[in-house]
């Protein structure tokens, strides 16, 4: 109790000159004190462990380590900085040296503890790095630089991305059990859906696409699915996006060699080629709203931008589209192209003929399949627009990919599961 009384007196003295906001001033002073005391306590804990840890040190090969001297190290933690002493040991058989205290404490690369790096990464994938550093200082009093947040996010995200790539490579080689333990499908009934799209971001050499994908269960007419969507993103790399989408689908319990998967996208041919490569039993669905946009383009090209006939014509063709009357719709487009001599209309007619098997919307509705790629379009906004397209942002490929990989984990509600995988080997 005497220690508490001393603390109260010290705090009262610190905030006695405050005018009005005494509680706020007390909180600020107490946080500073607690960080200082926490650092002292952590240092004492490390020192108390040292005798036991370094009493008899052996290398992993079994050889007894040789003591080579002592160094002091400082670690920045979520609760405050602390210093500890640790001996350096050397194995003559292996020719390697190490610090047993670092291993015992779980201290990794760099000056920040794992818990602090966790906080830096969470904030860094959600906000610009400078804002993340400022938020960390405001919330817990940990002062780190924006460049430090960036380095931690890049290192952690790169490690997670390397793990994913290794899993993808094993899956593509047909290795069983490549995914290891992970979240599985809940058994909820419904059609599995995969979607692909792209969004632009500014890189150091100009604007380029980021490929975005989603794996999810289709919502039923009665209620939305309880399964959380899984998001994927790859910088400039459509093949990589397809491979990651495939790996995540397998990770959710889908077996592409036997299971039917609904593949939903706009009309970009690269999307369909990836679906064809990875999902042999698939139902391809062209996003309905993109299809309607193409009808408007045809109507305006053939009948005029402001013509009342355009609206009437598009409404008539949209009804055919909704009812799944693809042959009648294509015939109407070709007739308009021939009547007007418009190459733009003819191009749209070819577009619908190419996608004829993907616009059977009446059948899709009966089966409970989704018609719109709203999930993946929303994912593009959440993953790319919200984080990569801030004022003045220009990205390296590696920097953007590390942020996207971690952000996908966060938005997929998988952060706790994958955080252990972000520690580089």
C-alpha positions as CSV (number, residue, x, y, z in Angstrom):
1,X,0.0,0.0,0.0
2,X,2.9,2.4,0.7
3,X,4.0,2.0,-3.0
4,X,0.5,3.0,-4.1
5,X,0.5,6.0,-1.8
6,X,3.8,7.1,-3.2
7,X,2.5,6.8,-6.7
8,X,-0.6,8.8,-5.9
9,X,1.5,11.6,-4.3
10,X,3.8,11.6,-7.3
11,X,1.0,11.8,-9.8
12,X,-0.8,14.5,-7.8
13,X,2.4,16.6,-7.8
14,X,2.7,16.1,-11.6
15,X,-0.8,17.2,-12.4
16,X,-1.3,19.8,-9.7
17,X,-0.7,22.7,-12.1
18,X,-3.3,21.4,-14.6
19,X,-6.2,23.6,-15.2
20,X,-9.4,21.6,-15.7
21,X,-8.5,18.4,-17.4
22,X,-6.9,16.7,-14.3
23,X,-7.9,13.2,-15.3
24,X,-6.5,13.6,-18.8
25,X,-3.2,15.0,-17.4
26,X,-3.1,12.1,-14.9
27,X,-3.6,9.5,-17.6
28,X,-0.7,11.0,-19.6
29,X,1.7,11.1,-16.7
30,X,0.7,7.6,-15.5
31,X,1.2,6.2,-19.0
32,X,4.8,7.6,-19.0
33,X,5.5,6.2,-15.6
34,X,4.0,2.8,-16.4
35,X,6.1,2.5,-19.6
36,X,9.3,3.4,-17.6
37,X,8.4,0.9,-14.8
38,X,7.4,-1.8,-17.3
39,X,10.8,-1.5,-19.0
40,X,12.5,-1.8,-15.6
41,X,10.4,-4.9,-14.7
42,X,11.1,-6.5,-18.1
43,X,14.8,-5.9,-17.6
44,X,14.7,-7.5,-14.2
45,X,12.8,-10.5,-15.6
46,X,15.4,-11.0,-18.3
47,X,18.2,-10.7,-15.7
48,X,16.6,-13.3,-13.4
49,X,16.4,-15.8,-16.3
50,X,19.9,-15.3,-17.5
51,X,21.7,-17.5,-14.9
52,X,19.4,-20.4,-15.7
53,X,19.5,-19.9,-19.5
54,X,23.3,-19.5,-19.7
55,X,24.3,-22.0,-17.0
56,X,25.1,-24.8,-19.5
57,X,24.8,-23.8,-23.2
58,X,24.8,-26.4,-26.0
59,X,24.5,-25.9,-29.7
60,X,21.8,-27.7,-31.7
61,X,24.4,-30.2,-32.8
62,X,25.0,-31.2,-29.2
63,X,28.4,-29.6,-28.9
64,X,28.9,-27.5,-25.7
65,X,29.0,-23.8,-26.6
66,X,32.0,-21.6,-25.7
67,X,31.4,-18.2,-24.0
68,X,32.8,-15.3,-26.0
69,X,31.7,-12.3,-24.1
70,X,28.8,-10.1,-23.2
71,X,26.7,-7.5,-25.0
72,X,23.7,-5.3,-24.0
73,X,20.6,-5.1,-26.1
74,X,17.6,-2.8,-26.1
75,X,14.2,-3.9,-27.2
76,X,11.2,-1.6,-27.8
77,X,8.0,-3.2,-26.6
78,X,4.4,-2.4,-26.5
79,X,4.6,-1.5,-22.8
80,X,7.9,0.3,-22.9
81,X,11.6,-0.1,-23.8
82,X,13.9,-2.3,-21.8
83,X,17.6,-3.3,-21.7
84,X,19.1,-6.7,-20.9
85,X,22.5,-8.2,-20.9
86,X,23.3,-11.4,-22.8
87,X,26.3,-13.6,-23.4
88,X,27.5,-14.6,-26.9
89,X,28.3,-18.3,-27.4
90,X,30.1,-20.1,-30.2
91,X,30.2,-23.6,-31.5
92,X,33.5,-24.7,-32.9
93,X,32.0,-27.8,-34.6
94,X,29.4,-25.8,-36.5
95,X,31.2,-22.5,-36.8
96,X,28.2,-20.7,-35.6
97,X,27.5,-18.2,-32.8
98,X,24.3,-17.2,-31.0
99,X,22.8,-15.5,-28.0
100,X,20.9,-18.0,-25.9
101,X,19.1,-15.2,-24.1
102,X,17.6,-13.9,-27.3
103,X,16.2,-17.3,-28.1
104,X,14.9,-17.7,-24.5
105,X,13.1,-14.4,-24.6
106,X,11.8,-14.9,-28.2
107,X,13.6,-11.8,-29.4
108,X,13.7,-11.8,-33.2
109,X,15.2,-9.6,-35.9
110,X,15.3,-5.8,-35.2
111,X,14.7,-3.6,-32.3
112,X,10.9,-4.2,-31.8
113,X,9.2,-7.0,-29.9
114,X,6.7,-9.2,-31.6
115,X,3.7,-7.6,-29.8
116,X,4.9,-4.2,-30.9
117,X,5.4,-5.4,-34.5
118,X,1.9,-6.8,-34.4
119,X,0.5,-3.4,-33.5
120,X,2.7,-1.7,-36.1
121,X,1.5,-4.1,-38.8
122,X,-2.2,-3.8,-37.9
123,X,-2.0,0.0,-38.1
124,X,0.3,-0.1,-41.1
125,X,-2.1,-2.1,-43.3
126,X,-5.0,0.1,-42.3
127,X,-3.4,3.6,-42.6
128,X,-0.6,5.5,-44.3
129,X,2.6,4.7,-42.5
130,X,3.0,8.1,-41.0
131,X,-0.5,8.0,-39.7
132,X,0.1,4.5,-38.3
133,X,3.2,5.7,-36.4
134,X,1.3,8.7,-35.0
135,X,-1.7,6.5,-33.9
136,X,0.7,4.2,-32.1
137,X,2.2,7.1,-30.2
138,X,-1.2,8.5,-29.3
139,X,-2.7,5.2,-28.2
140,X,0.1,3.6,-26.2
141,X,3.0,6.0,-26.2
142,X,5.3,3.9,-28.4
143,X,7.3,6.2,-30.6
144,X,8.3,4.7,-33.8
145,X,9.0,6.2,-37.2
146,X,6.9,5.9,-40.3
147,X,9.9,4.2,-42.0
148,X,10.1,1.6,-39.2
149,X,6.4,0.8,-39.6
150,X,7.0,0.4,-43.4
151,X,10.0,-1.9,-42.8
152,X,8.1,-4.1,-40.4
153,X,5.0,-4.4,-42.6
154,X,7.2,-5.2,-45.6
155,X,9.2,-7.9,-43.7
156,X,6.1,-9.5,-42.2
157,X,4.0,-9.3,-45.4
158,X,6.9,-10.7,-47.5
159,X,7.2,-13.7,-45.2
160,X,3.5,-14.4,-45.3
161,X,3.5,-14.0,-49.1
162,X,6.5,-16.5,-49.3
163,X,4.5,-19.0,-47.3
164,X,1.5,-18.7,-49.6
165,X,3.7,-19.1,-52.7
166,X,5.2,-22.3,-51.2
167,X,1.8,-23.7,-50.5
168,X,0.6,-22.8,-54.0
169,X,3.6,-24.5,-55.5
170,X,3.0,-27.7,-53.5
171,X,-0.7,-27.7,-54.4
172,X,0.0,-27.3,-58.1
173,X,2.4,-30.3,-57.9
174,X,-0.5,-32.3,-56.4
175,X,1.0,-32.8,-53.0
176,X,-1.5,-33.9,-50.4
177,X,-1.8,-32.0,-47.2
178,X,0.0,-29.0,-48.6
179,X,-2.3,-26.5,-46.8
180,X,-1.7,-28.0,-43.3
181,X,-4.0,-26.8,-40.6
182,X,-6.3,-23.9,-41.5
183,X,-9.8,-22.7,-41.6
184,X,-12.2,-25.2,-43.3
185,X,-15.6,-24.9,-44.7
186,X,-18.3,-24.9,-42.1
187,X,-20.5,-27.4,-44.0
188,X,-23.1,-24.7,-44.7
189,X,-25.0,-25.6,-47.8
190,X,-24.8,-23.3,-50.9
191,X,-22.9,-22.8,-54.1
192,X,-19.2,-21.9,-53.8
193,X,-18.3,-18.8,-55.8
194,X,-14.9,-17.5,-57.0
195,X,-14.6,-14.0,-58.5
196,X,-11.8,-12.1,-60.2
197,X,-11.4,-8.4,-61.0
198,X,-8.6,-5.7,-61.1
199,X,-8.0,-2.2,-59.8
200,X,-5.3,0.3,-60.7
201,X,-2.7,1.7,-58.4
202,X,0.2,4.1,-58.9
203,X,3.7,2.4,-58.9
204,X,7.1,3.9,-59.3
205,X,7.0,3.3,-63.0
206,X,3.4,4.3,-63.6
207,X,-0.1,2.9,-63.2
208,X,-0.6,-0.8,-63.1
209,X,-3.2,-3.3,-62.2
210,X,-3.6,-5.2,-59.0
211,X,-5.5,-8.5,-59.5
212,X,-8.1,-9.1,-56.8
213,X,-10.1,-12.3,-56.1
214,X,-12.7,-13.6,-53.7
215,X,-13.7,-17.0,-52.5
216,X,-17.1,-17.2,-50.8
217,X,-20.4,-19.1,-50.4
218,X,-23.3,-17.7,-52.4
219,X,-26.0,-16.0,-50.3
220,X,-29.3,-18.0,-50.1
221,X,-32.6,-16.3,-50.9
222,X,-33.5,-16.6,-47.2
223,X,-30.4,-15.3,-45.6
224,X,-26.8,-14.2,-46.3
225,X,-24.1,-16.8,-45.9
226,X,-22.4,-17.0,-42.5
227,X,-19.1,-17.9,-44.2
228,X,-16.7,-15.0,-44.3
229,X,-15.3,-14.3,-47.8
230,X,-11.6,-14.9,-48.3
231,X,-9.7,-12.2,-50.3
232,X,-6.6,-12.5,-52.5
233,X,-4.6,-9.9,-54.3
234,X,-1.5,-10.0,-56.6
235,X,0.4,-7.1,-58.0
236,X,0.4,-7.2,-61.8
237,X,0.4,-11.0,-61.8
238,X,-2.8,-12.6,-63.2
239,X,-1.3,-16.1,-63.2
240,X,-0.3,-15.6,-59.5
241,X,-3.8,-14.3,-58.7
242,X,-5.3,-17.4,-60.2
243,X,-3.0,-19.7,-58.3
244,X,-3.7,-18.0,-55.0
245,X,-7.4,-18.1,-55.7
246,X,-7.1,-21.8,-56.4
247,X,-5.2,-22.4,-53.2
248,X,-7.7,-20.5,-51.1
249,X,-10.6,-22.4,-52.7
250,X,-8.9,-25.7,-51.8
251,X,-8.3,-24.3,-48.3
252,X,-12.0,-23.7,-47.8
253,X,-12.7,-27.3,-48.6
254,X,-13.4,-27.1,-52.3
255,X,-12.1,-29.9,-54.4
256,X,-11.9,-28.4,-57.9
257,X,-11.3,-31.8,-59.6
258,X,-14.8,-32.9,-58.5
259,X,-16.8,-29.9,-57.1
260,X,-18.8,-27.4,-59.2
261,X,-17.7,-23.8,-58.6
262,X,-19.5,-20.7,-59.8
263,X,-16.9,-18.4,-61.5
264,X,-18.1,-14.8,-61.7
265,X,-16.3,-11.9,-63.5
266,X,-16.6,-9.1,-66.0
267,X,-15.9,-9.9,-69.7
268,X,-12.1,-9.6,-69.5
269,X,-10.7,-12.8,-71.2
270,X,-7.9,-13.2,-68.7
271,X,-10.4,-13.9,-66.0
272,X,-12.0,-16.8,-67.9
273,X,-8.7,-18.2,-68.8
274,X,-7.7,-18.4,-65.1
275,X,-11.0,-20.0,-64.2
276,X,-10.6,-22.6,-67.0
277,X,-7.1,-23.4,-65.8
278,X,-8.0,-24.0,-62.1
279,X,-11.7,-25.0,-62.0
280,X,-12.6,-27.7,-64.5
281,X,-16.1,-28.1,-63.1
282,X,-17.3,-24.6,-63.3
283,X,-20.3,-22.5,-64.1
284,X,-19.2,-19.2,-65.7
285,X,-21.4,-16.2,-65.0
286,X,-20.8,-12.8,-66.7
287,X,-21.5,-10.0,-64.2
288,X,-25.1,-8.9,-65.0
289,X,-24.5,-5.2,-64.5
290,X,-21.5,-5.1,-66.9
291,X,-23.7,-6.8,-69.4
292,X,-26.3,-4.1,-69.1
293,X,-23.6,-1.4,-69.5
294,X,-22.7,-3.1,-72.8
295,X,-26.4,-2.8,-73.9
296,X,-26.3,0.9,-73.1
297,X,-23.1,1.3,-75.2
298,X,-24.8,-0.5,-78.1
299,X,-28.0,1.5,-77.8
300,X,-26.2,4.9,-77.7
301,X,-23.9,4.0,-80.6
302,X,-26.8,2.8,-82.7
303,X,-29.7,5.1,-81.7
304,X,-28.0,8.2,-80.2
305,X,-26.9,9.4,-76.8
306,X,-30.0,11.3,-75.9
307,X,-32.6,9.5,-78.0
308,X,-35.8,8.3,-76.3
309,X,-35.6,5.3,-78.6
310,X,-32.3,4.4,-76.9
311,X,-33.9,4.0,-73.5
312,X,-36.8,2.0,-74.8
313,X,-34.5,-0.3,-76.9
314,X,-32.2,-0.9,-73.9
315,X,-35.1,-1.7,-71.6
316,X,-36.4,-4.2,-74.1
317,X,-33.1,-5.9,-74.4
318,X,-32.5,-5.8,-70.7
319,X,-35.7,-7.8,-70.2
320,X,-34.4,-10.4,-72.7
321,X,-31.1,-10.5,-70.9
322,X,-32.8,-10.9,-67.5
323,X,-35.0,-13.7,-68.8
324,X,-31.9,-15.5,-70.2
325,X,-33.1,-15.1,-73.9
326,X,-29.6,-14.9,-75.3
327,X,-30.4,-15.9,-78.9
328,X,-33.1,-13.3,-79.2
329,X,-30.9,-10.6,-77.6
330,X,-28.0,-11.3,-79.9
331,X,-30.4,-11.3,-82.9
332,X,-31.6,-7.8,-81.8
333,X,-28.1,-6.5,-81.5
334,X,-27.1,-7.9,-84.9
335,X,-30.2,-6.4,-86.5
336,X,-29.4,-3.0,-85.0
337,X,-25.8,-3.2,-86.2
338,X,-26.9,-4.1,-89.8
339,X,-29.6,-1.4,-89.8
340,X,-27.4,1.4,-88.6
341,X,-24.1,0.2,-90.0
342,X,-22.4,0.9,-86.7
343,X,-19.2,-1.0,-86.0
344,X,-19.6,-0.2,-82.3
345,X,-22.9,-2.0,-82.2
346,X,-21.5,-4.9,-84.2
347,X,-18.7,-5.1,-81.6
348,X,-21.2,-5.4,-78.8
349,X,-23.1,-8.1,-80.7
350,X,-19.9,-10.1,-80.9
351,X,-19.3,-9.5,-77.1
352,X,-22.6,-11.0,-76.3
353,X,-22.2,-13.9,-78.7
354,X,-18.8,-14.7,-77.1
355,X,-20.4,-14.7,-73.7
356,X,-23.6,-16.4,-74.7
357,X,-23.2,-19.3,-72.3
358,X,-22.4,-16.9,-69.4
359,X,-25.6,-14.9,-69.6
360,X,-28.2,-17.5,-68.8
361,X,-29.5,-15.4,-65.9
362,X,-32.9,-17.0,-65.6
363,X,-31.3,-20.4,-65.1
364,X,-28.7,-19.0,-62.7
365,X,-31.5,-17.4,-60.5
366,X,-33.3,-20.7,-60.4
367,X,-30.1,-22.4,-59.2
368,X,-29.4,-19.7,-56.5
369,X,-26.2,-18.5,-58.2
370,X,-25.2,-14.8,-57.9
371,X,-25.5,-12.6,-60.9
372,X,-23.3,-9.7,-59.9
373,X,-19.6,-9.4,-59.0
374,X,-20.3,-6.9,-56.2
375,X,-18.1,-8.8,-53.7
376,X,-15.0,-8.6,-55.7
377,X,-15.7,-5.0,-56.8
378,X,-16.1,-4.1,-53.1
379,X,-12.8,-6.0,-52.4
380,X,-11.0,-3.9,-55.0
381,X,-12.1,-0.7,-53.1
382,X,-11.3,-2.1,-49.7
383,X,-7.9,-3.6,-50.6
384,X,-6.6,-1.3,-53.3
385,X,-8.4,2.0,-53.3
386,X,-8.6,2.5,-49.6
387,X,-4.9,1.7,-48.9
388,X,-2.8,2.0,-52.0
389,X,-4.3,5.2,-53.5
390,X,-3.7,7.8,-50.8
391,X,-2.3,11.2,-51.6
392,X,1.2,11.1,-53.0
393,X,1.5,7.3,-52.7
394,X,3.8,5.5,-55.2
395,X,4.6,1.9,-54.6
396,X,7.3,-0.7,-55.3
397,X,5.9,-4.1,-56.3
398,X,7.3,-5.7,-53.2
399,X,6.0,-2.9,-50.9
400,X,2.5,-3.0,-52.3
401,X,2.4,-6.8,-52.3
402,X,3.4,-7.0,-48.6
403,X,0.6,-4.6,-47.6
404,X,-2.0,-6.4,-49.8
405,X,-1.1,-9.8,-48.4
406,X,-1.5,-8.7,-44.8
407,X,-4.6,-6.6,-45.6
408,X,-6.2,-9.7,-47.3
409,X,-5.6,-11.6,-44.1
410,X,-7.2,-8.8,-42.0
411,X,-10.3,-8.4,-44.1
412,X,-10.7,-12.2,-44.4
413,X,-10.9,-12.4,-40.6
414,X,-7.8,-14.6,-40.6
415,X,-5.2,-12.3,-38.9
416,X,-4.9,-14.4,-35.7
417,X,-4.4,-17.6,-37.8
418,X,-1.7,-16.2,-40.1
419,X,0.3,-13.9,-37.8
420,X,2.6,-16.7,-36.7
421,X,3.4,-17.3,-40.4
422,X,4.7,-13.7,-40.8
423,X,7.9,-14.5,-38.9
424,X,10.6,-14.9,-41.4
425,X,12.7,-18.1,-41.2
